[in-house]
């Protein structure tokens, strides 16, 4: 009962972060690996299955509010498909310690980026189809490799390219769907997905995401991003410390 309650609280909190800021899914794999105790490849597989359903919820809710540029999303999502497949296939080829190091590096980088002042430019600079394809493929590969939903890669990149924050978050919600679906197919064929556990996790993420979407459209992003940034930095530092101790 205690484990189920902890999973429910953590999943809902991470879903809330995903729905409100677009960044937060990168915390899920460390939680599953270091708190729940799953092997890193299994944690990645279960997380990606859960992102599929929370991504659908987020995309529907953001779409209803007019916060997804669907033409841009189509190019990003189409390019994410082969990238996600290659990333999922690469998971068993990468040593667990290397995956943990990548996750720690991404947590620290995403946390540092979230502390930077967000630029909400309107209208954003128009991106070419080639740029969107490159962004989609890169996001798909990186997200499937480390078990992130895609937002922790895509949102900072879009922001750096001068795109409005809310538009970037909306596109990141959409790209979760093809990344999670394609990566899950590869993970299922390898027998890495615990559907009962991952589906419970998906339900809590979807609930948190649904609660977070109204916050993204109603509250200032600065405070939310700052809280999330501190959480990611602490989690990344904790993984680095664990790797250092295990190597000593």
C-alpha positions in Angstrom: 0.0 0.0 0.0 2.8 2.4 0.9 4.6 1.6 -2.4 1.5 2.2 -4.4 0.8 5.5 -2.6 4.4 6.6 -3.3 4.1 5.7 -6.9 0.8 7.5 -7.2 2.1 10.7 -5.6 5.4 10.7 -7.6 3.6 9.9 -10.9 1.0 12.6 -10.3 3.7 15.2 -9.3 5.9 14.4 -12.4 2.8 14.5 -14.6 1.9 17.9 -13.1 5.4 19.2 -14.0 5.1 17.8 -17.6 1.7 19.4 -18.1 2.6 22.7 -16.7 6.2 23.3 -17.9 6.8 20.6 -20.5 9.9 19.5 -18.5 9.6 16.8 -15.8 9.5 13.5 -17.5 13.3 13.3 -17.2 12.8 12.8 -13.5 10.8 9.6 -14.0 13.5 7.1 -14.9 15.7 8.2 -11.9 12.7 7.7 -9.6 12.0 4.3 -11.0 15.6 3.2 -10.9 16.8 4.7 -7.5 13.6 4.8 -5.5 11.5 1.9 -6.9 14.6 -0.2 -7.6 14.1 -1.2 -11.2 17.0 -1.9 -13.5 17.7 1.1 -15.7 16.6 -0.6 -19.0 13.3 -1.7 -17.4 12.8 1.8 -15.9 13.3 3.3 -19.4 10.9 0.9 -21.0 8.1 1.4 -18.4 8.6 5.2 -18.5 8.2 5.3 -22.3 5.0 3.2 -22.1 3.5 5.6 -19.6 4.5 8.7 -21.6 2.4 7.4 -24.5 -0.8 7.9 -22.6 0.1 11.0 -20.7 1.3 12.4 -24.0 -2.1 11.8 -25.6 -3.9 13.5 -22.7 -1.5 16.5 -22.9 -1.7 16.8 -26.7 -5.5 16.8 -26.6 -5.7 19.4 -23.9 -3.1 21.6 -25.4 -4.7 21.2 -28.8 -8.1 22.3 -27.5 -6.5 25.5 -26.2 -4.9 26.2 -29.6 -1.4 25.8 -28.1 0.0 23.3 -30.7 1.2 24.3 -34.1 0.1 21.2 -35.9 2.1 21.7 -39.1 5.3 22.0 -37.1 4.2 19.1 -35.0 3.7 16.9 -38.1 7.3 17.4 -39.3 8.8 17.0 -35.8 6.8 13.8 -35.1 7.5 12.2 -38.4 11.2 12.6 -38.0 11.0 11.4 -34.4 9.8 8.0 -35.5 13.1 6.6 -36.9 15.1 8.4 -34.2 13.1 6.8 -31.4 13.4 3.3 -33.0 17.2 3.7 -33.2 17.4 5.0 -29.6 15.3 2.1 -28.2 17.4 -0.4 -30.1 20.6 1.2 -28.7 19.5 0.8 -25.0 20.8 -2.8 -24.5 24.0 -1.9 -26.3 24.9 0.9 -23.8 26.3 -0.2 -20.4 24.0 0.7 -17.5 26.6 3.0 -15.9 26.9 4.9 -19.1 23.1 5.3 -19.3 23.1 6.5 -15.7 25.8 9.0 -16.5 23.8 10.3 -19.5 20.7 10.6 -17.4 22.6 12.6 -14.8 24.1 14.9 -17.4 20.7 15.5 -18.9 19.2 16.3 -15.5 21.9 18.8 -14.8 21.7 20.4 -18.2 17.9 20.6 -18.2 18.0 22.0 -14.6 20.5 24.6 -15.6 18.5 25.5 -18.7 15.3 25.8 -16.7 16.9 28.3 -14.4 17.6 30.6 -17.3 15.0 33.3 -17.9 12.5 32.0 -20.4 12.0 34.1 -23.6 8.4 34.1 -24.7 8.8 35.7 -28.1 5.7 36.3 -30.2 5.6 35.6 -33.0 8.5 33.1 -33.0 11.1 32.8 -35.7 9.9 30.6 -38.5 11.8 27.3 -38.7 12.5 25.5 -41.9 11.3 21.9 -42.6 14.9 20.7 -42.5 15.4 22.2 -39.0 12.2 20.6 -37.8 13.2 17.2 -39.2 16.6 17.5 -37.5 15.1 18.5 -34.2 12.6 15.7 -34.4 15.1 13.0 -35.2 17.5 14.1 -32.5 14.8 14.4 -29.9 13.4 10.9 -30.8 16.8 9.2 -30.5 17.8 10.9 -27.2 14.5 10.5 -25.6 14.2 6.8 -26.4 17.8 6.1 -25.3 17.4 7.6 -21.8 13.6 7.2 -21.2 12.6 10.9 -21.4 9.4 12.0 -23.0 11.1 14.4 -25.3 10.3 17.8 -23.8 13.5 18.0 -21.8 15.4 18.0 -25.1 12.9 19.7 -27.4 11.8 22.6 -25.2 15.3 24.0 -24.6 16.2 23.6 -28.3 13.1 25.4 -29.5 13.6 28.2 -26.9 17.2 28.6 -28.1 15.9 29.0 -31.7 13.6 31.8 -30.6 10.3 30.0 -30.3 7.6 31.1 -27.8 7.6 29.1 -24.6 4.0 27.9 -24.7 4.4 26.9 -28.4 7.5 24.9 -27.5 5.7 23.1 -24.6 2.8 22.3 -26.9 5.0 20.8 -29.5 6.9 18.8 -26.9 3.6 17.3 -25.7 2.8 16.2 -29.2 6.2 14.6 -29.9 5.9 12.3 -26.8 3.3 10.2 -28.7 5.3 8.9 -31.6 8.5 8.6 -29.5 6.8 6.6 -26.9 4.8 4.4 -29.3 7.8 3.5 -31.5 10.2 2.9 -28.6 7.6 0.8 -26.8 7.3 -1.5 -29.8 11.0 -2.1 -29.6 10.9 -2.6 -25.8 8.0 -5.0 -26.0 9.8 -7.2 -28.5 12.7 -7.3 -26.1 10.5 -8.1 -23.2 11.4 -5.1 -21.1 7.9 -3.7 -20.4 5.9 -4.6 -17.2 2.5 -3.6 -18.5 0.6 -3.8 -15.2 3.1 -1.6 -13.4 3.6 0.8 -16.3 -0.1 1.2 -16.9 -0.6 2.2 -13.3 2.2 4.7 -13.7 0.6 6.0 -16.9 -2.7 6.6 -15.1 -1.0 8.7 -12.5 1.0 10.6 -15.1 -2.1 11.3 -17.1 -3.9 12.6 -14.0 -1.0 15.0 -13.1 -0.7 16.1 -16.7 -4.4 17.0 -16.9 -4.0 19.0 -13.7 -0.9 20.7 -15.0 -2.2 21.9 -18.4 -4.5 24.7 -16.9 -1.5 25.9 -14.8 0.6 26.3 -18.0 -2.0 28.6 -19.4 -2.9 30.5 -16.2 0.2 30.9 -14.0 3.6 32.5 -14.6 6.1 29.9 -15.7 9.1 31.4 -13.9 8.3 30.0 -10.4 7.3 26.6 -11.8 10.4 26.3 -13.9 12.6 27.4 -11.0 11.2 24.7 -8.6 11.5 22.1 -11.3 15.1 23.2 -12.1 16.2 22.8 -8.5 14.6 19.3 -8.3 16.4 18.3 -11.5 19.8 19.6 -10.3 19.5 17.8 -7.0 18.5 14.6 -8.7 21.4 14.9 -11.2 23.9 15.6 -8.4 22.6 12.6 -6.4 23.2 10.3 -9.4 26.7 11.6 -9.9 27.4 11.1 -6.2 26.1 7.5 -6.4 28.2 6.7 -9.5 31.3 8.3 -7.8 30.8 6.2 -4.7 30.2 3.0 -6.7 33.4 3.6 -8.6 35.5 4.4 -5.4 
